[in-house]
Amino acid sequence: MDVHTGPANASSAQRPSARRRVAAAVALITLVAAAVVVAWRLVQHPVQLPLALLLIILAVIAAWTAVVHHGIRRVLAAIAAVVTLAATVALPDVRSFALLAVVIGLIAISTAAVKVAVARDLAPATATRSAGPANHGVLLMNPWSGGRKVERFGLEEKARELGITPVVLQRGDDLRVLAEHAVAEGADVIGMAGGDGSQALVADVARRHHIPFICVPAGTRNHFALDLGLDRADVTAALGAFGDALERRVDLAMLGDRVFVNNASLGVYAAIVHSAGYRDAKLATAQELLPDLLGPDVRGFDLRFTRPDGASVRSADIVLVSNGVYRLDSLKGFGTRSRLDAGVLGVATLTVNRARDLPALIVAEAGGHLDRFPGYQEWTTREFEVDSGQPLVDVGVDGEALRLPPPLRFRSLPGALRVRTPIDAPNTAPAAVTPVGIRQVVTASFRVLAGHPAR
């Protein structure tokens, strides 16, 4: 096999495609348009645009306060949120509110276009190997995952057309047993079409038997596929990895004897995932439970661990242990990882003093700078242990709800899994593009627009 080091699917020296050049043009045009709108508005009304932004931030703070309180506090905070939003709309020139939305939209379009135009060239180098077609490829499929994506995308039929042996789970089947049987029958490449929990289980079988694994993003979120640089919207494209493909080694992580590909969470998120109504009504369930989890009179979770500085921690509201390091700018999601081969666990913890820290947390969250909140800590390690005085601890592992006896022992498995991806897949995680400054992005976009490599 040939070894390549660089963007996983193409050399940065290749001439940009027409699609990338169009994306570069869109990125530059929308970025300039956003700057012009802001400058024009500030010249006309230097006060109203900043005032609209301030009112929106206050509305967010009031809304969050309503979410984490019961009774009269919730009612008053909700009223404050509504009044603040109404004040924003009632500004003498309501266009300040509308233009703010336009600016945000233009920046979002520009960011998305930049990812298409220059993401691959600005990503760090990734060592890959070219791999020939599988001799006996097997694809396991969870037909209920991701709103029945296996059926909607016709994965079973497409697999057969490509000479891949499909194995569709039935009620009562043991996924690990099916994967082990596929290997025993001679599979030299094994894949999984389903959510991240299923991906982890089949990846563990591939690891144990030293054969390549293929991730087919047929689940709901598919964070693992995202960080492998797959296009989650094009599910069937992942089947191309059974043909001529790129192969690389990535890390796995373990909690006890259980492998996970993304993260394990303890505290608030784990408690919400364990609630009876979570699967059917995620948002409503979270809203109902948050006052009892983060309210001002609630004690923190009994989660005990040692920080890198040697300090012992007895309580935390959130503990996230991840396979690799996530970019965690906010609480809206777990972000993405720039690489899956660093050989470390990422650990992030959040502790909130209800009476004192909540406003600061809301401001840090709204600004996308969670790392500036004093109760937030993050570090990397090869091994990590969490103890508790509780007989069982709620844990969300790759989105699945578990209750496990403490202590919980985590460890990284560096380079444990051989992963194949299609040659023409993006093969770049969103977080891999940063950190880069606006100057670099603009320069790279101009180069791509002109038909040259981004760097």
N, C-alpha and C positions, 0 to 999 in steps of 0.2 A: 504494500500500500504506500502511496505517496504521502509525504508529510507536508502540511501547509501551516504557516503561522501568519495570521493576519485576520481581517474580517472573514468570518467563517464561510462565506459563500462566494466571494469574489475578491480579486486583487484590487487594491485601491488605485492601481495604475490603469485600470480599464476605463474606457470612455463611458461616461454616464449615459444611461438609457434615456429615451425620450420622456418616459414617465417621470424619471428623477429630475430632468431639466424643467418640466412643467411644474413639478412640485416646488422646485427652487424659486421659480418665478412667482408662484402663489405665495410662498413664504415671505418673500421680500415685499411684494405688493401689499399684503395685508398688514405686515409689520409697519410699513411706512404709513398706511392708512390709519392705523391705530394712533400713531404718534401725531399725525396731522389733526385728527379729531380732538385729541386731548389738548394740543397747543391752541387750536382754534377756540375751543370752549373756555380755556383759561384766560385767553385774551378778552373774550366777550364778557365772561362772568367769572372773575377770579375766585369768588367765594363759593358759589353754588355747587360746583363739582366736588371739591373737598368736603363740603357739608353733607352732600348726598352720601358720600363714602362713609363718613363718620356715623350718620344715622343708620346705615345698613349694618355697620359693626355693632352698634348699640342694640339693634333689633336681634342680631344673632346672639349676643350675650343674654338678653332677656329671654329669648326662646330656649336657650340651653338651661337657664335657671328654672324655667317652667318644667323642663323635662326631668330634672333631678329633685324636684320637690313634690310634696303632697299638699292637699288642702288649699288654704287661703293663699299660701305663697305661690303655688302653681297658678292659681287664678290671677293674682296680681301681676305675676311675671308675664303671663300670656297676654293680659291686657296691655302691659307695657310694650310688648313686642308688636302688637297690632297697631297701637298708637304711633310707635316709632316708624313703622312702615308707612302708615298713613301720612305722617309728617313728611316722609321722603317724597311720596307721590304729590303731596300738596305744596311742594316748593313753588315759589312764584313762577318759575319756568320749569315745568315738569320734564322738559327735554333733558335736564341734567341727569335724571334717573334713567331715561331711555338711552342717552348717549353712553352712560356708564356700562349699560348692558351691551351696547354695540362694541365698545372698546374691548370688553371681556371676550365677546364672541370673535372679534378679529384676532386677538392674541391667541385664542384657542385654535383657530384655523391655521394661523402662522406656525404654531408649535407642532400641530399634526403634520403640516406640509414639510417642516424641517426634518421630522423623523423619517419621512419617505425620501427626502432629497439627500441628506448627508449623514444619517444615523450610522450607516455601516462604516463609512470612512472615518468617523470620529470615535468609533468604539475601540476599546483596547484590543490588542491582538489576542486571538484565540487559536490554540494549537489543535488542528484537526487532521484527520487522515481520510483519504478517499477510500471508499469501500465498494466492492462489487455487489451485484444482486444477491439476495438471500437464496440459498438452495432449497430450504424448507422453512418458509416464513409462516408464522402462526399469529393471528390477531384475535385476542379475546375481547368480547364486547359486552358491555352492560346496557341492555336495551331500555332501561328505565332512567338512565342518567341524563342530565341536561335537558329535561323535557323531551325525552325519546329522540335524541339526535341520531342515534344509530339508525332508526327507522326513517327519520326525515331526510337524512342524507344518503340513504340507500347503501350504507357501508358494507353490509353483508354481500350484496350483489357486486359491488365494485371490487371488493377483496377477491372474490372468485374470478372476476375478469382479469385480475392482475396475477393470478396464480398463487394467491395467499390463502391459506387455510383459515376460514372463519370459525370461531367457537363462540356461540351466543349463550350467555348465562340464562338459566331457567330458574324458576322459584325453587329455593332449597339447595342450589348448587353451592359448593365451596370453591371460591375463586382460586385459592392457593392450590387446592388439589387439582383443578383443571390446568393451571399453569405448570405444575410439576408433571402432570401427565403429558402435556404438549412437549416438554423437554425430553421426557423419557421416550416419546415417539419419534424423536430425531429433529426437533425444531432447532435451527441454528440461529434464528432471529425471532424474538418474541415481542409482540406489541400489546398495548392495552388501549381500548377506546372506552373512556369513562372519566369519572371524576378523579381528583387528586388522591383520595384514599385508596381507590382501586389501582391507580398508577403506582403508588408506593408498594403495594403488596406484590404486584407482578414484577416491579423493578427489583424487589428483594429476591425473588426467584431467579431472575436473570443474573443478579450479582452472585448468588450462591453457585450458579452453574457456569459463570464466566462467559456468558453469551450476550450479544448486543440487545438493547432494549429500544423500542420505538414508542413514543408518546403520541397518541391520537386524541386531540382535544375535543372529546365528546361529552364533557361534563358541563357543570354550570359556570364555573369561573376559570378553571384550568390555569392556575398561577404557575405551575411547573412548566406547562407548554409556553406560556408567555415569556418566562425567563430563559427558556431554551431558544427563544427567537422564532417560534412558530407563529403562523398566522391563525389565530383562534377562530376567525370568521370563515376560514376555508378548511373545513374539517377533512374533507377527502384528500386535500393536497398532502397531508401528512403520510398517506399511504405510499407516496413516492419514495420514502426512506427504505422500503423493502427492495427497491431497485438500486441503481447506482446512487450512492449517498455519501455523506460526510459522517465520520465517526469521531467522537471525542470522549474523554473520561470526565465525569462529574462526580461531585460528592453526594453522599447520602448522610442522614442523621438517624440516630437511634434514641428512643426513649425506652429504657429497659431492654427488652428483646424485640421491640416493635420498630420497624423502619418508617421514617417519614421523609417526604421530599420537599415540603414547604416549611411548616412551622407547627409548634405546639404552644397553645396559649392557656394561661391560668388566670384566675381572677374574674373580672367583670365579664369579659367576652365568653369565657368558659361557662359561667353561670347562666348567661342568656341562652347559649346553645343548648344547655341541658333542660331548659324549660319546655313544658309539654307543648305549648303552642308555637314554638319557634319555627318549625318547618313550614307551617301553613300561613303564618303571619309574622314575618321577621320584624318589620318596623313597629307594628302594634305591640308585639311582645317586648321589644327593647324599651319602648316608651313606658310600658306598664311596670317593668322591673327596675329601671334606672333609679327611681327615687329610693328604692330599698337597697340599692347597691352603692350609690354614690351620694345619697342624701347627707345633709349636714350632721345628722345624729347617728349615722351608721359607722360601726367599727370596720376597719380595714380587714382584708382577707388574711387568714393565718398562713402566710407563705414565708418560709424562712430560708435565707441563703446568705452567702458571703460575697461581697463585692471584690473587685480586683485589688482595692486598697486595703483589704483585710477587714473592713467593717462588716459586722454582722447585722443583717436586716431581719426584723421579726414580722413585718407586715408590708404588703404591697397591694395596690388595686389591680394592676395588670403586670403580668410577667410573660414576655414573648421570647421563646427560644426558637431560633430559625436555622435551617440548613443553608448556611451562607448568610451574608449581611444584607438586610433589607434597607432601602432608603425609606425612612419613616419621617416624612415631613409633617404629617398630621395624623389624627385618629380616624380619618375617613376610610382608610384601608391600609393594608399592610405593604403597599408600594410594590416595588420590584427589586430584583437583585442584579447588580451589574455583572456578576460572575457566579458560577456554580462550582468552581474548582479551586477555591482558596484554602480548603482544608480546615475551616473553622466553623464554629457555631456563632451566630449572632445572638446576643442577649440584650433585651431592652426591658426596662422596668419603669413603671409609673406609680408614684405615690402622691395622693392629693390630700392635703389638710382641708377638710370640707369648708370650714368657716373662713379660712384665710386665702387659700390658694386657687379656688375655683375661678375667680375673675381673671387671674394671671394665666391660668390654663386656657381659658376661652380665647384670650387675646393671642396667645402663642399659637393655638390651633387655627384661628381665623387667618393669621398671617403666614401660615405654612412653616412656622419655625418652632416646632414642638421641642427641638433640642435645646431651646433657650429657657424652657420651663424648669425651675429649680428641682422639681420632684421627678424629673426624667433623667434616666441614666442608660447608657448603652456601652457595650464592650464586646470583644471577641474572645473566644476561648475554645479549647479542644474538648473540654469536659465541664459539666455544670450539674449541680445537685440542688434540689429544692426539697426541704423538709416541711412538716406541718404537724400540729397536734391533733388534726382531724384523722379519723380512721381511713377515710377515702377522700381524695382530692379530685374536684372536677377539672378535666383537661379537655380542650378541643384540639385534636390532632388531625391536621389536614382537613379541617372542617367537620370531623366526626367527633361525637360526644362520648367521652370515656370517664369512668371513675376508677382511679387507681390508688393503691395504698402507698403512702410515703415511706422512705424518701424516693423522689423521682430522680433518676439518674440519666442524664443526657450525654451523648458523645458524638463526635463527628467521625465519619468514615471517609477519609480523603480519597478521591479518585476511585471510589468503589464500583461505579457503574459505567459500563460502556453504552453510550447513547448514539443512535443514528438519527440524522435529520436529512430532509431532502436538500439536494444541492441548490435548488432555486428558492428555498424558504428564506425569510428575512434573516434568520440565524443571529439576530442581535437583540438582546433584552433592552427594553426602553431605558432602564437605569444605566446601561453601559455607555450611553452617549455623554453623560455628565461626569464630573463637572467641567463645563466649558462656558466661556463668557459669550455675551452677545456679539462681541467683536469677532470672535472665532466663527460663530454661526453665520454671521452676515458674510464674512470673507469666503467661507466654504460654500455658501449658497451662490455667491457671484461666480465662483470658479465652476461649479456644476452647471449653472445657467450658460456659461460660456463653452461648455463641453469639455472641461478639464476635470481631473480627479480633485476631490475636495481638499486633499493635502498630499 
